[in-house]
Amino acid sequence: MKKYVDVILPLPLPRNFTYSLPDEGSDEVKAGCRVVVPFGRKKYYTAIVCNVHYCAPTEYEVKEVSAVLDVSPILFPKQFKFWEWLADYYLCTQGDVYKAALPSGLKLESETVVEYNPEFETVERLTDKEQCIVDLLVKEKEQSVTKLEKDSGLKNVLGVVKSLLDKGALFVKEELRRNYKPKTETRVHLTAEAAKEERLRELFDELSRAPKQLALLMKYVELSGFMGENTLEEVSKKELLQQAIVSVSVFNGLVEKHIFDVYEYEIGRLDKKQRGVVELNPLNEFQDRAHEDILACFQQKNVCLLHGVTSSGKTEVYIHLIAEAIRQGKQVLYLLPEIALTTQITERLRRVFGSRLGIYHSKFPDAERVEIWQKQLGENDYDIILGVRSSIFLPFKNLGLVIVDEEHENTYKQQDPAPRYNARNAAIVLAAMYGAKTLLGTATPSIETYHNATVGKYGLVELKERYKEIQLPEIIPVDIKELHRKKRMSGPFSPLLLTSITEALVKKEQVILFQNRRGFAPMVECRTCGWVPKCKNCDVSLTYHKGLNQLTCHYCGYTYQLPRSCPACEGVELMHRGFGTEKIEDDIKTLFPEASVARMDMDTTRTRTAYEKIIADFEEGKTDILIGTQMVSKGLDFDHVSVVGILNADTMLNYPDFRSYERAFQLMAQVSGRAGRKHKRGKVILQTKSIDHSIIEQVIANDYEQMVEGQLAERQLFQYPPYYRLIYVYMKHRNSDSLELMANAMGEKLRVMFGSRVLGPDKPPVARIQTLFIKKIVLKIEPNISMERVRECLLRAQSEILQDERFKSLIIYYDVDPM
């Protein structure tokens, strides 16, 4: 009987598709295996089997699976269930979830391969670029576009390929490309003949006239333990050549004489070093009480919030809870909001748990992430996974505990592309599917989490004492509006901040300066006519980056060389407005030439090693002053920081979002928490133009409860979370007039279904990104309304709109629980 499979394709399609299985090998295919399937014209994709059955679909002609990639599933049944929940809750497709979940190396891609047409005769003369491509293809008949680009040295070779296709010089061929290659090393052993003891003795005599070859053979015998009683050791070619101190030609001589055989051995990329582990640190009385309270809380509730002030030793409590889970034979997922944090916490966890710990995040090479995924499927899987939001997609056999550290952070929320999930909320659902417990930890909980804890939905444990009972830092507000008026500011620095930095440097202490804007200047302006350089694709002004001497759009990446004169009036006075981290770094180096200064923002931490180096240098005292964006606020633990400077608190407050007050409090409290952690009380200089704003007082007093109380009253009044659930409906189109028409039509349809719960359509703060105009509709839904019903209504409205010929090219997507 013919077998069929339903598959999930890595495409935003609202349904699964059915393919027939070839008769050969069809018995091995199970749900969770990968298969290669044709889809559309000449395209091949790696699909995930979600169902195996015997029913042929009637509405379309069934194609056959091209190849079966797995003997055993790469997904567990609980992962399918989790994918379904994510797609339903976040109003996207399972294809979107699949694309986000799997490392690229587990997905074969169809890459364009072009083939030269031998019958091609040119009528018109080819351009130099076209001739270059034809010459390459004459030498090698079939080549991928990627290879052609590399060999020809031409940028954007696709345009040239297209013109040659139009002229009939080339054919297009689709060919599967495997992204992931296992890491191997070349190893050596003796040929069957040479491995006989008698023959080996003869070889020693024969090679006496080739002393280097003899030395190499003897070194192999030594390294492999050939003459010993035990089993032979594996010998790598690289190690053998290094130890014998001979050239590759000497080695090749022994291969040609059929003495050595070489073979490739898969070694993998994961760290396999066996490490010694240390005993757990004892908890102090406050930590111990919190630990016991959490365990008691887990008896009644599945989720618990640990609300502990900065530097109270929450990580130590986590380590004891992890040890407890592992003793019970369970796995642990430890989530962090920022890759930068993994560096510090990895060291702490490795000291206690050694090789039981696996790390997973996007700064790792894709091949390494594939190997971690495969390890999690095997018998010898990691007990603890430490990672950022994408770690929730890894396969777990026996998950027992999920820790979400700094749970308030908005980096847990995926913005683009879909699924626009919140890893904190998704982790709670994932844990529930495994019957596991979830611990949310932070010094400044999100208002929704704190509300859930105070109404009894989650457990609540508080840790109010800092480690070694060091006081919270002294926060000194500085009115920079008044200082500007009196002309007493040195650029962005107040006299008090400069004095504090000087004192810290004299005492060999460290300083952190926080400015939540990267680049040199957020804006450039012509003093004569007021011209401001704008992005050609987005509705934003360009940020000036001095190091690159160019203007950059932080939304689409468009760059523009800084002009020498104003293109509007030809004036030469182009002024920098505002200041970013790059400008701060420049100014600090001028003011404190003796100090060692580092900057930590998106521009300086593009690679995994860059993060690690900045943090390691600061920890070891090689850096005196660290300047950074919000990255420096996220749970980093430095022993010798005595001064923290918040350069402009107002940029956080003046943002059109109902969460800006909460976020500003969290950021200021978290940055302040980096000061005076182990040895003495620290000092925070908080510069602001709004000295009388209530938030300044609350940050100084660390009065989180008062901040929450005021915000909850406001949110209840205006129907915001946690009292209502928000869904943003985004619509995008290249034409602003067409978008206006479509958005209004969508708004009307939603009003019929949801009534007064619909606000908009309106323009978001940035109303055009990457040449697409944007409109936004806000839905405010009561928490007791079923999300399933909401989903049905939204998708019905969307399909009705897209059936209208005029609106076919409209892009509609949803952001559920936006941050």
N, C-alpha and C positions, 0 to 999 in steps of 0.2 A: 504493500500500500504506500502511495506517495506521501512523503512527510513535508510539512510546511513550517516556516518559522515567522513569527511576528517580530519585527525589529524596531529599535529606536535608532534613528539616523541623527548625526550631529548637525541638524538643521532646525530652524525654528518652525517646525511643522506641527499642526494641532493634532496629528494622529500618527499611529504606527502603520507600517506597511508590511505586507506578507510576501514572502519569497519561497520558492520551492527548494528543497535540499537535493543535491546530487545523491544518487543511490549509494555511491562509495563514501564511507565515513560518516553517514548521516546518524548512525547510532550513538556516536560520541557527542553530538551537539546537545547542549543543555542550556537552560536559561542562565544568562550571565556570561556566555561565551561570545567571542567576537567573530564576525564573519565579514568578508568583503562582498559588497553588493553593487550592481550597476544602478544608477539613478539618474534620470534625465538623459540627455544626449552625451555619450562618451565620458560620463563622469562615474568615478568609483569612490565609494566611501566605506569606512569601517563602521559597521553597525553592531549594536549590542542585541543579542537575542533575548527577548523578554517572555516568549511563549513558544512551545513546540507542540504542533497539533496535526490533524489529518484533514482539515477543512479548507478547500480551495476557495478563495474569494471569487465572487461572480461579477463585481463591478469593474474590474480591470484585468488585463492579461498578466498572468504571473510570470515574473522573470526568475531565473535561477541564481542561487548564491554562487559567486565566482570562486570563493575560497573560504575554508574554515581555518581560523587562526589559532584557536585554543582547543586543547584536549580537555581542560578543566576550566570552570567559570572563573572570571576575574572580578566578579561582583557577587556579594552574598545576598540572599533573599531580603534581608533587612535594608540593604542599600536601595533596592528597587522600591521598597515601601517608602523610604526616606525621600527618594527622587520624586515619587508621586506626590508626597506631601508638599515638597518645595514648589513643584510646578503648579499645584492647585492653590496654595496659599499666596504665592508671589505672582500669580497670574501670568505665567509664562509657559513654555512647552517643555516636555521631558528632553527634547533635543537640546534646548538651551542649557539644561542642567548637565546633560552628558558632556557638552563642550567644556563647561566650567570644571567638571569633576575629574576627568581623566587627564593625566599628563600627555603632552603631544606625542611622546614616543609610543604610546599605546594606540595611537590613531594613525593608520596608513592614510596618505593623502594622494590625490590624483594630481600629478603635476604635468603641465603641458610639455610635450616633447615634440620638436619639429624635425621634419625629414626633408631632405633636398629632393626636388623633382628633377630627375635626370633628363627629362624631355623638354625642360624649360628653355625657350629661346627668347632672348630679350629683343624688343622692338626699340624701346628707348634706352638711353644710357642709364645705368644704375648710379645712385649717389655713392660717395665714398663709404658711408656707413653700411649701405645695403651690400656693396661689393665685399666689404670686410666680413659680413655675416655669411654670404654665399661661399667665400673662400674657406671659411672654417667648416662649413657643412660639406663642401666637396671633399675635404680631408677626412671628415668623420660624418657619415651619412645621417645619423640620428643624434640629436643632442637636446638636452633640456634647456629651457629659457635661462634658468639660473646659470648653467655652465657657459652658455653663449655670452651672457653678461660678463662673467668672470674672465673668459678667454679674450674677449674683444676689448675689454676695458671701457665699453660704452655705457653711459648712464641711461636708464630707461630704455632698454633694448626692445621692450614690447612694441613700441611705435614702429620701429624699423621692421620687426618681424611681421607686424600687421600689414605694412605696405608691401612686403614681399609676398605675403599670402594673397593679397589683392591682385598682384601681378602674376600669380600662379607659379612662383618660383619654389614655394614650399608647400608641404602638406602638414596638417596637425595630427599628432598621434597622442593618445592619452596613455600614460604608463604609471603603474603604481610605484610609489617611492616609500621605502621603509625608513622612518625617521630614527628609530632607536637602534643602535648597534651595541651589543654587549662589549664591555671592556675586556680585552684579552692581553696576554703577554706571551712572548715566544719562549718556549721551554725546550730543553735539550735532553736526549737520552742516547744511549749507545744503540747501534743497530743490532739486530738479533745475532748476526755473525760475530760482531766485535764484543758482544756481551758474554761470549764464552770465555771462561777463565784462561784456558790454554792459548786461545787466539789473542787475548789481551796481553799476555806475557810476550808473545811474538811481536805485537805492535810496539811494545816498549823498546824492543831491540831495533826494529825496523826504523823507528822515528829518531834514533840516536843521531842521525845525520840532519834532522830538522828540529833543533833544540826548542824552538818556540812552540811548535806543534806538540812536542812531547810534554812541555811544561803545561800546556793547555789541557791535554788529556789527563795528566796527573792531578791537576786542579779539579777537573770534573770528578775523578774517582774520589778525591778527598771530600768534596762538597756533597756528593750523592751518598757517601758511605758505602760505596760499592763493595769494598772488601770486608765490610763488617758483617755481623750476624743479623742486624735489624733490617727492616724493610727500607727500600731506597727512598731517599729524599728527592722531592721535585727540585730541579735546578733551572733557574731562568737564564736565558742567553745573556741578558744585560749584566746580571750579577757575576756570571762566569767570566765574561770579558774584563769586568772591573777588577775581579780578584786576581786573575792571571796576568793582568796588565799586558794584553796583546791586542793586535788590531783585528778588524773583522775579516781581513783577507786570510789571516792565519786560521781563523775559525772555519771560513769557507773551504780551505784546503782539506780540513778533516771531514767536512760534509762530502766533498768530491771524492774522497778516498773511501766513502761508505763506512766511516767510523762513527760519525754523529748523525743522528736523525733530529730534525726540528719539528715541533708541532705547536699549535696555538691552544692556549688554555684560558678559559674564562675566569677572570679573577674578580670582576665586579668593581664598583666604585665606592662602596660603603666602607666606613671606618671599621676595621675588624680587630683593632688593637685591644688586647685584654688589659683592662685597667684595674689597679688596686682600688678598693673602695674604703671609705672611712665610716666610722660609726655616726649615727644621727647625733646632731647637737642637742643637748637637753633644752627643753623649753623653759622660759622663765614663768613665774606664777600667772601672769596675765595671758601669755600665749597658751599655757597649759589649760587655763580655764576656758579660753575660747575654743581650743581643740576639743575639750570634753563637751562643751555646749553644742558644737557642730555635730558631733557624733550622736548626741541626744536628739538634736533637731532632725537628723536623718532617719530616726526611728519613726517620726510622724510625717515628715514632709520630704518630697523628692528634691526640692530646690531650697538652698539656703544662701542668704546674703551675709558675707563677712564684711562689716563696715568697720575698717580699722584705719586710724589716722596714718599719715605718711610716716615711714620709718618705724612702724610698730612691730615689724617682723612677721608680716603676713606670709611671706615666702617660706619661712621656717615652719609655720603651721601647715602650709600646703605639703611640704616635704614629708611631714609625719603622717598626713592623711594618705599620701601616695604609698608610703611604706606599708600602711595598714591594708590598702586595697590590694597591693601585690602579694602580701601574706595570704590573702584570701583567694589568690589565683586569678585576680581580675586585671584587666588592662585599664590604663589611665590616658585620657586626652587632656593636655594642658595647653590652653589657648592663650596667646598673647596678641595685643593689638598691633604691634609694630615689629618688623624684622630686626630692628636695632636691638631690641630687648633680648632676643634669643641668645646673643653673644654672651651677655652677663649671666643669664639664668642657666644656660647650657653648662657653664663651668661648675656652678653650684650643684646642679643635679647630677652631673657626671661624677663628681667627687663621692656622691652617696650611692648612685645606682649603676655606675660604670656603663658596660655595653648593653644594658637593658633599655637604654634611652635612644630613641630615634628622633632626628630633627627633620622637619618638612616645611619648606616655604619656597616662594617663587624666585628667590635669588640663587637657589641651587640650580645647577645645570639640569636640563630636562632628563637626561639619562640617569642621573642620580635619583630623581624623583620616581622614575619608572622602577628602579631597583628597590626602593623603599616600599612601593606599592606591591611588588612581587614578593618581597620578604613578608609583608603583612598577610599574604595569602598562604604562606608556607607554615611548616611546623615550628620553625625557629624565629617566630615573629617578635617584634619589640613589645615590651610590657608597657612602656611609656612613650607616647608621641608628644613632642613639644613642637608647636607650630602656630602659624597665623591662620586666618579664617579658612583657607582652602583645605586645612587638615581635617575638617569635618567630613570630607568626602572619602577619606581613606577607609579601606576595609578593616573592620574589627571583628574578632571572633567572640570576645567575652568582655565587652566594655563594662566597667564597674563604677568609674568616677570620671566626671568631666569638671575641670577647673577653668573658669573664665576669669583671667586676671585683668584688672583695670576694665571691668565690664561696661563702664560708662562711655568708653571711647567710640567715636563715630567711625573709626577705621574698621570696625567690625562689620560695617554696612557696605556691601558691594554696590557701587553706583552704576557703572556701565561695563560691559553689556549685561543682559539678563543672564541668569536669575539675579535680581536685585535683592538678595537675601541679607538678613542680619545674622551673622554667625553666632551671636550670643543666643538669640531666640531659637535659631535652628539647632544649636547644640543642646538646648533644653529638651527639644522634641526628640532629637536623636537619642539622648540619654534615656528618655521615657520608653522609647522603643526597645531598648536593651534591658530595661528595669534597673538602670544605673542612677546614681545620684549626681546632682549638679551643684557646685559651689561657685557663687559669684563673689569676687573679691574686689574691693576698691576703697579708697579714702573718700571719694566723692561720687556716690552712686547716682545713676541716672534717676530722674524723678519717677519714671514709670516703675523701675525696679524697687525703689524705696517705698513707693505707694503699695506695690504688691506685697512687700514684706510687712508693712505696718497694718494692712487689712487682713493679714493672716494667710494669704495665698502662698507666700514663701516664708521660710523660717528667717529669723534675724538674730545675728550674733554681733556684738560690738567689742572692739578692741581699742580702748581710748588712751592707752599709755604707750608712749614711744619706747623703743628698745633702750635699755639702760636708763630709762626715765629721764632722758634728755628733753628739755622743753621744746615746744614748737618754736619755729623761728620768730624773731621780732620783725614785724612788718611795718615799715615806715612809709606813709604816703607822701608824695611830693607833688605840689601843684605846679605843673610845668606851664600852665597857661599864664600864671602870674610871673613865673621866671622868664618866659618869652617876652612878656610885656616890659619887664625890667632889663631885657637883653643880657640875662645872666646865664643863658644856656650855651654850652659848647656843642653845637650841632644837636644831636639827640640826647646828650648827656647832661644831667643836672650836676651842680657842684657837689652835692652830697654823694651821688653815685661815684663820681670821680675820686673823691676823698676815700670812700669805702674801698674802691678797687686798689688804690695806692696802698692803704693800710694792709689789705689782704696780701698783696704781693710782697710787701716788706716782711710779713710773718711767714712767707712761703706757703700761703694758703691759696686755694683756687677760687675762680669766679665763673659763674654762668650768666650770660646775657641773653634774654629772650626777646625775639622780635618775630611776630608771626607772619612775616613776608619775606620771601626769598628774592634774589636779584639785587641790583644796585639801587635802582629807583623805580617805584611802581609806575611812574609817568614821566614823560619828557614834554616840555611845553616851550613854544617860541615866545620870548618875552615881548616881541613887537606886536604880533597879530593874534597870539593865543592858539596857534595851530598845535594839535596834539596827534602824534602818530597812532593810527588805529589799525587793528588787524583787518586784513581784507576778507577773512572768512567768518569772523565773529564780531559781536558788538562789544568789544572791549579795547581799552588802550593797551599798547604794548609795554612790557616791562624791560627796562634797560639792564643788560648784563655786561658789566665792565670788563670782566675777564675775557669774554668772547668778543667784546666791542660790538655787540649787536642787540637789537630789540627783538624780544621773543613774546609770542602769545602763549600763556600758560594753559589755554584751553585746547588749541589744535596743533601747537608746535611751530606755527608759521614764524619765520625769522626774516628780519629786515635790517640791512646795514644802516647804522646811525648816519643820517646825512650831515654834511659839513655845514650846510645852510638850510634854512626853512624852505621847503618846496612851494609854500604858499606866497611868502613875501620876500624870500631871499635874504631875510635877516640872519645874522650869524650868532645871535644870543639864544642858544637852546639851553633851557634850565632843567635841572632834575628836580622833580617834585616828590616829596616823601622819601623814605629810606627803607631799604631791605637789608637782609643779613650781610650781603656783600659790601654794602656801604659802611655798615657798622664795623665789619672786619677791617676795612681800609682805615677808618677813623681811629680805631683802637690801636692799630699798629703804629700810627703816627703819634698818638698820645703816650703810648707805652712801648717804645721801641725795644726795650730790653726783654719784654714779656714774650713768651711763646704762645701764639694764638691759633686756634683751629675753628673751623666753621662746620656745622652739621645741619645740612638741609638736603632737599631733593637733588640739588646740583652736585653736591660733594659725596653723595652716598649711592651712586648709581650701581655699584657692584657690592657683592657680599664682603669682599676683603676690605673695601673702603670703610664700611660700617665698623668692622672689627678693629681696624687700625686706629680710627678716631677715638673709639671708646677705650681701647687698650692704652693708647698714649696718654689719655686723660687720667685713667686709673693709676698708671705708673708715675704720674706727676711730670711727664714730659711736656704736657700742655698746661699753661697757667690759666688761660682764659678761653672758655668754650662759648661760641656764639651759635645760637640755633633757633629753628622754628619750633613748632609744637613737638617735634621729635624729642627734644631734650626734657619734655615734661612727663614722659611716659615711664614712670617706675624705675628709672635708672638709679643705681645706688653708688654714689661716690663718697669716699670717706673724708676728703679734705676740702670740701666746698664750704666756704664760710659766708660768701656774698652771692646773692642772686639779684640781678637787675631786670625788672619788667619795664621795658622802655616806653611802651605806650599802651596802657590798658584800654583806651577808648576804641581802638580798631576792632576789638572783640565785641564791644557793646553795640556799636553802630552798624548792625547788620540786620536786614529786614527778614527776621525769622523769629518765630515764637520761642525758639530754644536759645536765642543769643544770650539772655541773662544767665541761664543755667550753665551754658558752655563757658561763658566768661568766668563765672565763679570756679568751675572745675579746673579750667586752665591755670588761673592764677593760684589756686590752692595747690595744684599739682606741681607747678614750677617752684612755688615757695618751698614745697616739701623736699626739694633737692638740697636745701641749705642746712648745714649743721647737723649731720646725721649721726656720727659715731662718738665724737669727742667733746663737742661743745655746742652751745646754742648758736644758730646762724642768724644772718641778717638779710632781709629782703627789702630792696628799694623799689617801691611801686610808683612809677611815674604816671600821672594822669592829668587830663584837663578838666575832669569832672570830679573834683575832690569831694563834693557834697553828695555824690551818688550813693544810694543806700548799699550797693554791692561792695563798695570799698570798705565800709564799716564791717560788713559781714565777713569779708575775706580776712581783715585784720583780726577779728575775734574768732575766726574759724567757725562761725555760727552757721553750720550747714542746715540745721533744723529750721532756723528762721527763714533762710532762703527758700527752702522747700515749701514751707507754710504759705509764704506770700505767692509763690508761683502756682501752687495747687489751687488757691482761691481764684487766681486769675484764669487759670485754664478751665476750671469748672464753669466759670462765668461765660467764657468765649468758646466752649465746646472743643477743647483740645485734649490730646492724650494726657493722662491715662483714662480720662472719662469718656473719650470718643476715640475711635480708630480712624486714622487718616489714610486715604488713597489719593495719590496724584495721578491724573490722566494727562499724559503728554502727547501732543500732536506736533508733527514736524513736516515741513514742506519747503521746497525751494522758492515758491512764489508767495509773497506775504498776503496778497489779495485773496488768492485761492485758499490759503490757510485760514484767513479770517472767516470766510464763508463756511468752510468745513467745521471749524471749531464751534461756530455758532450753531450749526446743524447738530453736532454731537452734544453740545450743551442742552439743546431743546429736548433731544431724545432722552438724555439722562434725567432731566427735570420731570419728565412724564413718569419715569420709573422711581426716582428717589426724592422728588419734591424739593423742599427747602434744604435738604442735605447737600445740595450742589452749589458750589461757589465758582463763578467764572463763566466763560474762559477769560483769562488774563495773561499778560506777558510776564514771564519770570524775570528776575533781576538781570540775567543775561539772555536777551531775547533772540540771539542768532549765534549758533555755534557750528563751525565747519560748513558754512554756506547754507545751513538749514535754519529757517525761521521757526520759532517755537511758541506754542500756546499751552497753557496749563489750566486744567479744571481740578478743583479740590473737592473731594467727597469726604464728608464727616459722618461716620457710621457709628451707631450705638454698639457697645461691645456685645449685647445680647442678640444681635442680628447675625444669622448664619452667613459665613463667608462664602459658602457654596451658592447660596441664593444671589449674593452680590456678584460673584463671578459669572453666573449664568446671565444676569442682566447686562453686565458690562460687555461680555462677549457677543450677546445678541445685538446690542446697540452698535458695537464695532462692525459686525458682519453686515448689518443693514446699511451703515454709512459706506462701507467699502463696495457694496453692490452698485452704488450710484456711479455711473461712468466718470463723472467729473472728479470723484474723490479717490479713484483707483490708486493713485501714486502717493496717497497720504500715509505717513508712518504714525502708528498709534502704539504706545506702550504704557505700562503702569508701574508705579512705584508704591508698593504697599508698606506701611509704617515707615515713611521717609524720615531721614535724619537731617 
